[in-house]
């Protein structure tokens, strides 16, 4: 206590000056409109900046959780798309009717490793057997085809990318309806080749190629890419189309694993033949 009193006595003139300054400042602010307006605006800008900075930091650290929520929501929305429903056209059930049978469900996943520069490229995702993932399930991104699950562990899955010389994905030209097969010749991760399209088909640059839905793996009408050019090789009777992939394989971060819920039934019919 004695030290405190000694400190106050030593600096008494400073504290008196500070008190008088505060009183004068308060009188100016309370009785002068212009100064009060300037001070309030400055204070609002300062606090607004602090709140914005604080909110920005909070949003930044919650991005991972936000991405998970958005991926789960997108998966639920995809299940409501017409191509995810197994509609009995004979009974004329509308695509979004509650009694329509769901054929495809979607599991959001994160890409944990990926390659694009090899002849045969693969990627690993953070969902596995524990999440219902199995071999021969389709993997897609928000904007198109990615690949097919080849192997699974309890918590991870190994996916053969469309950028793989062994990959063959059934597709069709959306505008004309002609079918073909997607393959990759190992040149550029941004482009693929679409073959076996009849030479009498009408094709234009910019035509879109989507999945055909014939493989029991991919739902129909999932985007593959757009036609950049086409030609018929000498001695061939089919078009070869060069495609620009709709997916940027070099920037894959989030994908969806597609479960065909009636695949076992479809395959059982084939096995009986």
Secondary structure, DSSP 8 states (H G I E B T S, - for coil): -HHHHHHHHHTHHHHHHHHHHHHHHHHHHHH-HHHHHHHHHHHHHHHHHHHHHHHHHHHHHTHHHHHHHHHHHHHHHHTTSGGGEE--GGGT--TT-TTSEE-EEEEEEEEEEE--SSSEEEEEES--GGGT--TT-EEEETTEEEEEEEEE-SS-EEEEEEEETT--EEEEETTT--EEEEE--SS-TTEEEEEEEETTS---TT-EEEE-S-SSSS-TT-EEEEEEEEEE-TT-SEEEEEEEESS-GGG--EEEEEEETTHHHHHHHHHT-
